[in-house]
Amino acid sequence: MIPETRSGRLFRDEIGSLNARMAQVCDEVLLVVAGLATRLK
């Protein structure tokens, strides 16, 4: 999904960068969708 507004796209990009930086320093990374966890790292 692509946000309609410039600020929405900027937020999406910034939160994605933050998540990537946090994942780099974590020992374990999980993606949880509808209560189901998938190990990413």
Secondary structure as the mmCIF struct_conf table of DSSP 4:
data_model
#
loop_
_struct_conf.conf_type_id
_struct_conf.id
_struct_conf.beg_label_comp_id
_struct_conf.beg_label_asym_id
_struct_conf.beg_label_seq_id
_struct_conf.end_label_comp_id
_struct_conf.end_label_asym_id
_struct_conf.end_label_seq_id
BEND BEND1 GLU A 4 THR A 5
HELX_RH_AL_P HELX_RH_AL_P1 ARG A 6 VAL A 25
BEND BEND2 ASP A 27 ASP A 27
STRN STRN1 LEU A 30 VAL A 33
TURN_TY1_P TURN_TY1_P1 ALA A 34 GLY A 35
STRN STRN2 LEU A 36 ARG A 39
#
